[in-house]
Amino acid sequence: MELNRDNIRHYLRQRYAEIGFFDPDTALGFEEIGDGNLNFVYRVFDATRPERSLVLKQAPPYIKILGPNYPLPPERLTYESRALAIYNRLASGAVPAQHYFDSENAVIAMADLRGYHLLRDELIAGQVNSTISEKIGQFMGVVHSQTHVENLDIETANMYREDFANTVMQAITADYVFTLPYTEHETNFYTEGLEPHVKRLKTDEVFLQQTRHLKAIFVSTQQGITHGDLHTGSVMVQGNSAKVIDSEFAFYGPVGFDVGLFWANHLLAYFSHAGNWMVQSELKIAIYRTWDGYAAEFKMADASQEAVTLQHIFHEAVGFAGMEMLRRLIGAAHVEDIEGIVDVQRKLSVETSALELGSILVKQHQNIATLTELLELL
C-alpha cells in the first residue's frame, strides 16, 4: 500500500495498536516534507495541537523522483530501521526515536524533528557550529568502534554482516561515487567550462588507479556499521543538538567512508564561501573537531592497535572525501552549496578549485597523515 492523502489517516488508525501515538478518534492533518530522491516522507499531526506530530517515511518499490519505471527494492527501509535501532542503543539521542517499523508496507514511524534544520542549509547560510561537527564525530566514533570487527566476537560480527548486507544500495553507491562520474554516462552533468578538467581526470592513470583501489575497499571491506550517506544533508540540527537521518544506505563496510563523506561536504561548503575567510576558518575548525570527536570515542582493547586502526581509517577517509567531492561536481547528484551560486564565473572558479583538491585527495590519500596536512592544501 502506497501512502497518500486518501489513506494515510486510515493507515494510522489501522496501526494504532502498534504505533499508539494518536488516539483513534484524533482529527489528523498531514503534509509531505523533505526533498529526498528515493522515499516519501510525511509529517502527521493532531489538527487541534499541531505541535504533537510524528513522521512516516515510506520506501516505494522504485526511485521516487523517477517513478515506477526505475525499480528499487523497498527493503532499503529494513536496513534503515535496523540502523536506527542500533544507533539509538549505542548513541542514544543521536538519531530520531523509532516508534514502529511496518516491513510489509516499508514504513517507519519516527519522531518528528520539528524545529530542526538541515546542517547543509546552516552551512550555506554561513552558520558554522563546530560543536555539531564534534558531536557527529563522536557519534561515528562510538558506532564504528563498538561494531568494529576487531572488537567483536565471531558470532556478533557475523550477525552484523548478515543484518547489514545491504548489497543493492551499496552497489548504487559504488557506481555513482566511484565509476559513473568518469564515464560518458547520461546522469553526469557539470558547469560549462569544467570540461577540460574533467577530461584530464578521465585520462589520469594515477587517479584512475586510485579510484579503482578505493572502490575495491568500499565494495569488499567489512569493518563496522557504516551509515553510507552521512553528508551535511543527512544531519538535522537545532542549537547544539544534532540528529543523523536517512540511513537506508547503511551497510557493514569501511567505516572511513562515513568520515570522508562528512569531511567532503564541509570542504565543498568551504569552497562555496570563497572570499569569506571567517566562514572558511570556522569550517576548517569544524573539520578538525569532527576528527577530534571521532578519535576521542573510537576505542579498541589494544591501545597500540587502536592507533594503527585510526590511522588506517584516516587514510581511507581522505581518499573517500576526494571521491565524494568529485562526484558532487561532475556526477549525478550535486550539492546546493555550489549549485546555488548564481554567478556562473564564480561557480566555475569554485568548482575548479574543489575539483583540484578532490583529485589530490584521491591520488595522495595514502600519503596524507594528518588533518593539518590535508587542510594546508586549501
HELIX and SHEET records of a PDB file:
HELIX    1   1 ILE A    8  GLN A   14  1                                   7    
HELIX    2   2 TYR A   16  ILE A   19  1                                   4    
HELIX    3   3 ARG A   76  LEU A   90  1                                  15    
HELIX    4   4 LEU A  119  ILE A  124  1                                   6    
HELIX    5   5 SER A  130  GLN A  146  1                                  17    
HELIX    6   6 VAL A  149  ASN A  151  5                                   3    
HELIX    7   7 ILE A  154  ASP A  163  1                                  10    
HELIX    8   8 THR A  167  THR A  173  1                                   7    
HELIX    9   9 ALA A  174  THR A  179  3                                   6    
HELIX   10  10 LEU A  180  TYR A  182  5                                   3    
HELIX   11  11 GLU A  195  THR A  203  1                                   9    
HELIX   12  12 GLU A  205  SER A  220  1                                  16    
HELIX   13  13 GLY A  256  SER A  272  1                                  17    
HELIX   14  14 TRP A  277  GLU A  297  1                                  21    
HELIX   15  15 ALA A  303  ILE A  330  1                                  28    
HELIX   16  16 GLU A  336  GLU A  339  1                                   4    
HELIX   17  17 VAL A  344  GLN A  364  1                                  21    
HELIX   18  18 LEU A  371  LEU A  375  1                                   5    
SHEET    1   A 5 LEU A  28  GLU A  32  0                                        
SHEET    2   A 5 PHE A  40  ASP A  46 -1                                        
SHEET    3   A 5 ARG A  49  GLN A  58 -1                                        
SHEET    4   A 5 VAL A 107  ALA A 111 -1                                        
SHEET    5   A 5 GLN A  98  ASP A 102 -1                                        
SHEET    1   B 2 TYR A  62  ILE A  63  0                                        
SHEET    2   B 2 GLY A  67  PRO A  71 -1                                        
SHEET    1   C 3 HIS A 117  LEU A 118  0                                        
SHEET    2   C 3 VAL A 235  GLN A 238 -1                                        
SHEET    3   C 3 SER A 241  VAL A 244 -1                                        
SHEET    1   D 2 GLY A 224  THR A 226  0                                        
SHEET    2   D 2 PHE A 251  GLY A 253 -1                                        
END                                                                             
